[in-house]
Amino acid sequence: MKLFTRAFFLLLLVLAPPAPARAARLKDLVSIEGVRDNQLIGYGLVVGLAGTGDRRQALFSAQSLTNLLERMGVSVAPTAIRVANTAAVLVTATLPAFAQPGVHLDITAAAIGDASNLQGGLLVLTSLRGADGQVYAVAQGPVMTGGFSAGRGGSAQTVNHPTVGRAPGGATVERAAPSVEPKGTIRLQVRQSDFTTTARIVEALNKKFTGGKPTAHADNAGLVSVTVPGEYNTRVTEFISELENLVVEPDRPARVVINERTGTIVLGKDVRVAPVAILHGNLSVEIQTVMQVSQPNPMAAGTTEVVPQTTIAAKEEKARNVVLKQGATVEELVRALASIGSTPRDVIAILQNLRAAGALEAEIEVI
């Protein structure tokens, strides 16, 4: 119980307002339409494994190896080889916006066969393609795993996930990223659509860049169109830089996020609780079954039997009460629940009941 109380007071420290202002840079609130990352994927082989590669069950690994050898002038049938030092992998990477040929990318290689460990392996030349089927990068280099697997037979130990590895800077861009360069009109996509936040962004933009007519207008709750002023027609990059550093105070809805699987509760600072009294108790039912041996008397007719003995015990704690006054905040609610020894599971149930009673002025989201 002391552990839960300590966790609640730690939550109070996290929820405490660090400063009266909550302004954020526009760069953290919006993204520019057309300026985005692109996902790349490829199929390749990792070689040089210490006997931890694909086995005979993964036929595509042997076929891929024979195709690679055939391009190098070595002809061999897939059924005639058995190599345990090779593993087939899928390679993924993220191509950033405006990436130019020659830029290096980080890649991730994941085994798709029955390889048990990619530690110490070398990824051979692999083409990485985008959604349009074009090759945008090629990858090659050593694969580093964040874990290992050691032992054999019944004595083995595995740390982390050795069938997935990374190669920092292991890919080289060969084709420029398909990005749209902003020109006359820039469209800002609000990451969390909100009418109030969008209106504040438009107000801040028009206040910053005044050229006789409004520079920005809101298309909807999640999109703002900005016209590049005349003095920035040849300096669009500088204009976007000034946009990103503009400070705006976003409007965030009151929300409570609950993860019931882990018992994690995150409450926003704006959550308010109406005047309410909370009575919370605990009912536990314990059922125990003990197997006892029934032995007949000596020289008596009968057999030895195993008889189950079941006992049932119910325990109900007295209800603990909490009274919250008008304008109670999240800190007061958490402090009050911690004072009566509530566990995270208890808090989840109490919050759901408060919402059902109309006393919790927030949206509850269960993930």
C-alpha positions as CSV (number, residue, x, y, z in Angstrom):
1,M,0.0,0.0,0.0
2,K,2.9,2.4,0.7
3,L,4.1,1.8,-2.8
4,F,0.8,2.9,-4.3
5,T,0.7,6.0,-2.0
6,R,4.2,6.9,-3.1
7,A,3.2,6.5,-6.8
8,F,0.2,8.8,-6.3
9,F,2.3,11.5,-4.8
10,L,4.8,11.2,-7.6
11,L,1.8,11.7,-10.0
12,L,1.0,14.8,-8.1
13,L,4.4,16.2,-8.8
14,V,4.0,15.4,-12.5
15,L,0.6,17.1,-12.6
16,A,1.8,20.2,-10.7
17,P,1.8,23.2,-13.1
18,P,5.4,24.2,-13.8
19,A,4.6,27.6,-15.1
20,P,1.5,29.7,-15.7
21,A,2.0,29.8,-19.4
22,R,1.5,26.8,-21.7
23,A,2.5,28.3,-25.0
24,A,4.2,26.1,-27.6
25,R,6.0,26.7,-30.8
26,L,3.9,26.4,-34.0
27,K,6.5,23.8,-35.1
28,D,5.3,21.5,-32.3
29,L,1.6,22.0,-33.1
30,V,1.4,21.7,-36.9
31,S,3.0,20.0,-39.9
32,I,3.4,21.4,-43.4
33,E,1.4,19.6,-46.1
34,G,3.6,17.8,-48.6
35,V,6.6,17.8,-46.2
36,R,6.5,14.3,-44.9
37,D,8.5,11.1,-44.3
38,N,8.3,8.2,-46.7
39,Q,8.5,4.5,-45.6
40,L,10.9,2.2,-47.5
41,I,11.0,-1.6,-47.5
42,G,13.2,-4.2,-49.0
43,Y,14.1,-7.9,-48.9
44,G,17.6,-9.0,-48.2
45,L,20.0,-11.6,-46.7
46,V,22.1,-11.4,-43.5
47,V,25.2,-13.6,-43.8
48,G,28.0,-14.5,-41.4
49,L,25.8,-15.8,-38.6
50,A,27.3,-18.4,-36.2
51,G,24.9,-21.2,-37.1
52,T,21.9,-19.3,-35.9
53,G,20.4,-18.6,-39.4
54,D,17.5,-20.1,-41.2
55,R,17.1,-23.9,-41.3
56,R,15.7,-26.1,-44.0
57,Q,12.1,-25.1,-43.2
58,A,12.7,-21.6,-44.7
59,L,13.0,-22.5,-48.4
60,F,13.0,-18.9,-49.6
61,S,16.3,-18.3,-47.8
62,A,18.1,-20.9,-49.8
63,Q,16.5,-19.8,-53.0
64,S,17.6,-16.2,-52.3
65,L,21.2,-17.3,-51.6
66,T,21.4,-19.3,-54.8
67,N,20.0,-16.4,-56.8
68,L,22.7,-14.2,-55.3
69,L,25.5,-16.7,-56.1
70,E,24.2,-17.1,-59.6
71,R,24.6,-13.3,-60.3
72,M,28.2,-13.7,-59.2
73,G,28.8,-16.6,-61.6
74,V,28.3,-19.5,-59.2
75,S,25.5,-21.9,-60.2
76,V,24.1,-24.2,-57.5
77,A,20.6,-25.7,-57.0
78,P,18.6,-24.5,-53.9
79,T,18.1,-28.1,-52.8
80,A,21.8,-28.9,-52.9
81,I,22.9,-26.4,-50.3
82,R,22.3,-26.2,-46.5
83,V,23.7,-23.1,-45.0
84,A,22.9,-22.2,-41.4
85,N,24.8,-18.9,-41.4
86,T,22.3,-17.1,-43.6
87,A,19.0,-15.5,-42.7
88,A,16.3,-13.8,-44.8
89,V,15.2,-10.4,-43.5
90,L,12.9,-7.6,-44.2
91,V,14.7,-4.2,-44.2
92,T,12.8,-1.0,-43.4
93,A,13.8,2.6,-43.3
94,T,12.3,6.1,-43.2
95,L,13.1,8.5,-46.0
96,P,12.9,12.1,-44.6
97,A,11.5,14.9,-46.7
98,F,13.9,16.5,-49.2
99,A,16.5,13.8,-48.6
100,Q,19.1,14.1,-51.4
101,P,21.2,11.3,-53.0
102,G,24.2,10.5,-50.8
103,V,22.4,11.0,-47.5
104,H,22.7,8.0,-45.1
105,L,19.7,6.5,-43.3
106,D,19.3,4.2,-40.4
107,I,17.8,0.8,-41.2
108,T,16.1,-2.0,-39.3
109,A,16.4,-5.6,-40.3
110,A,14.0,-8.3,-39.0
111,A,14.2,-12.0,-39.6
112,I,11.2,-13.5,-41.4
113,G,12.3,-17.1,-41.3
114,D,13.2,-19.4,-38.4
115,A,16.6,-17.8,-37.7
116,S,17.2,-17.5,-33.9
117,N,19.8,-14.7,-33.8
118,L,21.1,-12.0,-36.1
119,Q,24.0,-11.1,-33.8
120,G,27.2,-10.5,-35.7
121,G,25.6,-10.7,-39.2
122,L,26.3,-8.7,-42.3
123,L,23.5,-7.4,-44.5
124,V,24.4,-7.7,-48.2
125,L,23.3,-5.2,-50.8
126,T,19.6,-4.6,-50.5
127,S,17.3,-2.3,-52.5
128,L,14.8,-0.3,-50.6
129,R,11.6,0.7,-52.4
130,G,8.8,3.1,-51.7
131,A,5.1,2.8,-52.1
132,D,5.4,3.6,-55.8
133,G,7.8,0.7,-56.4
134,Q,10.8,2.9,-57.1
135,V,14.2,2.3,-55.5
136,Y,15.1,5.2,-53.3
137,A,18.0,3.7,-51.3
138,V,20.3,0.8,-51.0
139,A,21.4,-0.8,-47.7
140,Q,24.4,-2.8,-46.7
141,G,26.5,-3.3,-43.6
142,P,26.8,-5.0,-40.2
143,V,23.6,-5.5,-38.2
144,M,23.7,-4.7,-34.5
145,T,21.2,-6.4,-32.2
146,G,20.2,-5.1,-28.8
147,G,20.3,-8.6,-27.3
148,F,21.8,-12.0,-27.5
149,S,20.9,-15.7,-27.2
150,A,23.3,-18.2,-25.7
151,G,23.2,-21.8,-24.7
152,R,21.9,-25.0,-26.2
153,G,19.5,-27.8,-25.4
154,G,17.6,-27.2,-22.2
155,S,20.0,-24.6,-20.9
156,A,19.6,-21.4,-22.9
157,Q,19.2,-17.7,-22.1
158,T,17.8,-15.0,-24.4
159,V,18.2,-11.2,-23.6
160,N,15.9,-8.7,-25.4
161,H,15.1,-9.5,-29.0
162,P,18.0,-10.9,-31.0
163,T,16.0,-11.5,-34.3
164,V,15.7,-7.7,-35.0
165,G,18.7,-5.5,-35.5
166,R,19.6,-2.0,-36.6
167,A,22.4,-0.6,-38.8
168,P,22.9,3.2,-38.1
169,G,23.7,4.9,-41.4
170,G,23.5,1.6,-43.2
171,A,21.5,2.8,-46.2
172,T,22.5,5.4,-48.8
173,V,19.8,7.5,-50.6
174,E,20.0,7.0,-54.4
175,R,16.9,9.0,-55.5
176,A,15.6,12.3,-54.1
177,A,12.6,12.0,-51.8
178,P,9.2,12.8,-53.5
179,S,8.5,15.9,-51.4
180,V,6.4,18.9,-52.5
181,E,8.2,22.2,-52.1
182,P,6.0,24.9,-50.5
183,K,5.5,27.9,-52.7
184,G,2.8,30.6,-52.9
185,T,0.4,29.0,-50.4
186,I,1.4,26.9,-47.4
187,R,-1.1,24.6,-45.8
188,L,-0.5,23.8,-42.1
189,Q,-2.0,20.6,-40.7
190,V,-2.9,20.8,-37.1
191,R,-1.7,17.6,-35.4
192,Q,-4.6,17.6,-32.9
193,S,-7.6,19.1,-34.6
194,D,-9.3,21.8,-32.4
195,F,-11.3,24.8,-33.5
196,T,-9.9,27.0,-30.7
197,T,-6.3,26.1,-31.3
198,T,-6.7,26.7,-35.0
199,A,-8.3,30.1,-34.5
200,R,-5.4,31.1,-32.2
201,I,-2.9,30.0,-34.9
202,V,-4.7,32.2,-37.5
203,E,-4.8,35.1,-35.1
204,A,-1.1,34.8,-34.3
205,L,-0.1,34.5,-38.0
206,N,-2.2,37.5,-39.1
207,K,-0.8,39.5,-36.2
208,K,2.8,38.6,-37.0
209,F,2.7,39.1,-40.8
210,T,0.6,42.1,-41.6
211,G,0.6,43.1,-45.3
212,G,-2.6,44.9,-45.8
213,K,-4.8,41.8,-45.9
214,P,-5.0,38.7,-43.8
215,T,-2.2,36.3,-44.4
216,A,-3.8,33.1,-43.0
217,H,-7.3,31.7,-42.8
218,A,-8.7,28.5,-41.3
219,D,-10.1,26.0,-43.8
220,N,-11.4,23.8,-41.0
221,A,-10.5,22.7,-37.5
222,G,-7.4,20.9,-38.7
223,L,-6.1,22.9,-41.6
224,V,-4.8,26.5,-42.0
225,S,-3.8,28.1,-45.3
226,V,-1.1,30.7,-45.2
227,T,-0.3,33.0,-48.2
228,V,3.4,33.8,-48.5
229,P,3.9,37.6,-48.2
230,G,5.4,39.4,-51.2
231,E,8.7,40.1,-49.4
232,Y,9.2,36.3,-48.9
233,N,8.4,35.1,-52.4
234,T,12.1,34.3,-53.0
235,R,12.8,33.3,-49.4
236,V,10.1,30.7,-48.7
237,T,12.4,28.7,-46.4
238,E,13.1,31.7,-44.2
239,F,9.4,32.4,-44.0
240,I,8.6,28.8,-42.9
241,S,11.4,29.2,-40.3
242,E,9.6,32.2,-38.9
243,L,6.3,30.4,-38.9
244,E,7.7,27.5,-36.9
245,N,9.1,29.7,-34.2
246,L,5.9,31.6,-33.7
247,V,4.5,30.9,-30.2
248,V,0.8,29.9,-29.8
249,E,-1.0,28.8,-26.7
250,P,-3.0,25.6,-27.7
251,D,-6.3,24.7,-26.2
252,R,-6.3,21.2,-24.8
253,P,-9.5,19.4,-23.8
254,A,-9.9,18.0,-20.3
255,R,-9.2,14.3,-20.7
256,V,-8.4,11.3,-18.5
257,V,-6.5,8.4,-20.2
258,I,-6.7,5.0,-18.6
259,N,-4.8,1.8,-19.4
260,E,-6.5,-0.9,-17.4
261,R,-4.0,-3.6,-18.4
262,T,-1.2,-1.8,-16.7
263,G,-3.1,0.2,-14.2
264,T,-1.8,3.5,-15.6
265,I,-3.8,6.7,-15.2
266,V,-2.9,10.0,-16.8
267,L,-5.1,13.0,-15.8
268,G,-4.8,16.4,-17.5
269,K,-4.4,19.6,-15.4
270,D,-7.7,21.0,-16.7
271,V,-9.8,18.2,-15.3
272,R,-12.3,19.5,-12.7
273,V,-14.5,17.5,-10.3
274,A,-17.9,18.7,-9.2
275,P,-18.9,18.7,-5.5
276,V,-19.3,15.0,-4.7
277,A,-19.0,12.5,-1.9
278,I,-17.2,9.2,-2.7
279,L,-17.8,6.0,-0.6
280,H,-15.5,3.2,-1.6
281,G,-15.2,-0.2,0.0
282,N,-13.6,-3.5,-0.8
283,L,-15.2,-7.0,-1.0
284,S,-12.9,-10.0,-1.3
285,V,-14.0,-13.7,-1.6
286,E,-11.4,-16.4,-1.0
287,I,-12.0,-20.0,-2.0
288,Q,-9.4,-22.6,-1.0
289,T,-9.5,-26.3,-1.9
290,V,-7.3,-28.7,0.0
291,M,-6.9,-32.4,-1.0
292,Q,-7.0,-34.7,2.0
293,V,-6.4,-38.5,2.0
294,S,-9.2,-40.7,3.5
295,Q,-7.6,-43.9,4.9
296,P,-9.7,-46.9,5.9
297,N,-9.1,-48.6,9.3
298,P,-6.7,-51.5,9.4
299,M,-8.2,-54.8,8.2
300,A,-11.3,-52.9,7.2
301,A,-12.9,-53.2,3.8
302,G,-12.4,-50.1,1.7
303,T,-10.0,-48.2,-0.4
304,T,-7.9,-45.1,0.1
305,E,-9.6,-42.0,-1.4
306,V,-8.5,-38.4,-2.0
307,V,-11.3,-36.1,-0.7
308,P,-11.3,-32.4,-1.6
309,Q,-12.0,-30.0,1.4
310,T,-13.3,-26.6,0.3
311,T,-13.4,-23.5,2.5
312,I,-15.0,-20.2,1.5
313,A,-14.2,-16.9,3.3
314,A,-15.7,-13.5,2.5
315,K,-14.3,-10.3,3.8
316,E,-15.8,-6.8,3.3
317,E,-14.0,-3.7,4.4
318,K,-15.7,-0.7,5.8
319,A,-16.5,2.0,3.2
320,R,-14.0,4.8,3.1
321,N,-15.3,8.2,2.2
322,V,-13.9,11.3,0.4
323,V,-15.7,14.6,0.1
324,L,-14.7,17.1,-2.7
325,K,-15.8,20.7,-2.7
326,Q,-16.7,23.0,-5.5
327,G,-13.8,23.5,-8.0
328,A,-11.8,20.5,-6.8
329,T,-8.8,19.9,-9.0
330,V,-7.0,16.7,-10.1
331,E,-4.3,17.2,-7.4
332,E,-7.0,17.3,-4.7
333,L,-8.7,14.2,-6.1
334,V,-5.5,12.2,-6.3
335,R,-4.3,13.3,-2.9
336,A,-7.7,12.4,-1.4
337,L,-7.7,8.9,-3.0
338,A,-4.1,8.3,-1.9
339,S,-5.1,9.3,1.7
340,I,-7.6,6.4,1.9
341,G,-5.2,3.9,0.4
342,S,-6.7,3.5,-3.0
343,T,-4.9,1.4,-5.5
344,P,-4.7,2.3,-9.3
345,R,-7.5,-0.2,-9.9
346,D,-9.6,1.5,-7.3
347,V,-9.0,4.9,-8.9
348,I,-10.0,3.6,-12.3
349,A,-13.3,2.3,-10.9
350,I,-13.9,5.6,-9.0
351,L,-13.2,7.7,-12.1
352,Q,-15.6,5.7,-14.2
353,N,-18.3,6.1,-11.5
354,L,-17.6,9.9,-11.3
355,R,-18.1,10.2,-15.0
356,A,-21.3,8.2,-14.9
357,A,-22.6,10.4,-12.1
358,G,-21.8,13.6,-14.1
359,A,-19.3,14.8,-11.5
360,L,-16.2,14.5,-13.7
361,E,-15.8,17.3,-16.2
362,A,-13.5,15.4,-18.6
363,E,-13.5,12.9,-21.3
364,I,-12.4,9.4,-20.3
365,E,-10.3,7.5,-22.9
366,V,-9.5,3.8,-22.3
367,I,-6.5,2.5,-24.2
